[in-house]
Amino acid sequence: MDRLEEIALIKAQEQGLELAAFDETVAFAIGASIHARALAENLSLIVDIRTWDRPLFYAATPGTSGDNQHWARRKVYIVQRVNKSSLRAMLENNGERYYPADRGHDPLAYALHGGAFPIKVAGVGTIGALAVSGLKERDDHAVAVEALCDHLGIDRARFAIPKS
């Protein structure tokens, strides 16, 4: 899959993984499912789910460090700033990890790396982000997408990015 095909698939993910509603209970259900999967599959990751004004769920599994929470925060800031997943933002920036300085993105605050996905609510729009950090960036992204698919009852294969 080339870069443009991957961008198109991620756009489809962002449009197709819209929630009917979102609150603390939904955040907990999605976050707990990611945490349980990580423990079952021995994945070292953190999951951070937040609306723009507050965190709603955070968990870490063995093998993570304090750096992971900072990576997640920086990826979430990308979602908030550009209203798209952090992986899509990186791909649309031609794989460059930093925006040009004139765009006002401090590299200490923003990370163009995959793993943060917008939380969209039908009739409302993007209200927050789901971030995963600890794996390779496409794997972080996939864990987030798969958790949303599971929550919505959508077959994961529909939105899966093929392994390279």
N, C-alpha and C positions, 0 to 999 in steps of 0.2 A: 504494500500500500504506500503510495507516494504521499508527500506532505499535503497536497491539496485534497486528496481523497480523505486523509486523516482529519483535516480541518472540517470537511463536509460531514463526516461521521460525528465528530464532536458537536457540531452545531445541531445535528439531529438528536444527539443525547440531551443537549441542553433544552431543546424544545419538547422532547418526548418524556422527560423525567420531571414533569411539573406536578406538584402536589396539590390536592384539593384543599388541604388545610395544613397548617404547621403551628405547633405549640411545643411546650416543654415535654409533653408525653410522646409526641412524634420524635422529637430530637433524642429522647432517651431510648426509644425503641430502635431507631436506626443506629445510634451510637453503641448500644449494648449488643446489637447483632454484629457490628464490626469487631467489637472487643472479643466476643465469643468466637468468632471465626478466627481471629488472630491467635487466640489461645489454642484452638483446636488444630490449626495449621502451623503452629510455632512461628508466627510472623512477628517480627520486632517492629512495632509501629505505635504511633499515637493517633488518636482520633479526636478532633476538635470540631464541635458543631456550635455555630453561633449565629445570632442575628446581628445586625449592624450595631445594636446598642448594648449587647451583653452575651456572655458565653452561656450555653445551655447544657453542653455535655463535653466532658474531657476524660479520656482514659489513656493509659500507657501500658504496654506489655513489656516483659523482660527483654533486655537488650537495647532499650532506647536510652536516650540521654536528654539532658536539658536543651541541647541543640535542636532536637526535633520540634519542641514547642515553638521555638523561634522561626524555624523553617515554615511550620504550619501558619503562624501569624503572618509572615511575609507573603505567603501564597494567598492567604485570605485577603490581604490588602490589594492584591492584583485583581481578584474577583470583584471586590468592592469598587475599585477604581475604573475597571473597563467593562464590567458586567458580562463576563464570560469566564469559562474555566481557565485556570492558570496554564494548563497544557496548551489549550487553544491559543492563548495570548502569546505563549512562547513560539509556537509554530507560525503564527501570523507575523511574528517579528523575525521571521527567517531563521529561527533557531538561536538567535542571539539571546544571551542571558540578561542583558541590560538594555533598557530603553536609552536613547540618546539623552544626554544631560539636559537638553533644552525642553524635554517633555516633563520635567519636574519629578521624576521618580528616583528617590534616594535608594541606592542599592542596599542600604542597611535596613530599609523599611519594606522594600518590594522584592519578591523573588519570582523571576520568570522560570519556574520549574513546575512540572505537573504535580497534581495532588490536591488542589482545591477546586471544588465544584460548586456552582451557584445553587442555592436553594430558592426555587421559584414556586410561587403559589398562584394558582389559577385566579385570574381577575385582579391580581395584586402586582405581580412582578417579582423581581429578585429581592429577597428580604434578608439574606444571609448567605453563609457558605458552610460547606462540609469539607474539612481538610483532613488528609491522611499524610503522615510523614514517617519515613523510616525505611521504605523500600525504594526500588528504582522508580523514577518519576512516573513512568507509564503504568507501573504496578500500583503506585499510590492512587493514581487516577482511576484505574480499573476497580480497585477495592471500593472507592466511593461510588462509582457508577453501579457496580453490582449490588451494593447495599440499597441504593435507591430503586433499582429494578426489583429486588426482592420485596422491598416494602410496598411497592406499587403492584406487585403480582405480574410483572413483565418478564418474559423470558430473557435471561442475561445475554443469550446469543444475538438477540436483535440489535444490541448496541455494543457488542464486543469489538474491540480493536484487535485485528489479527496479530498474533505473535510474529515478530520479525525473525 
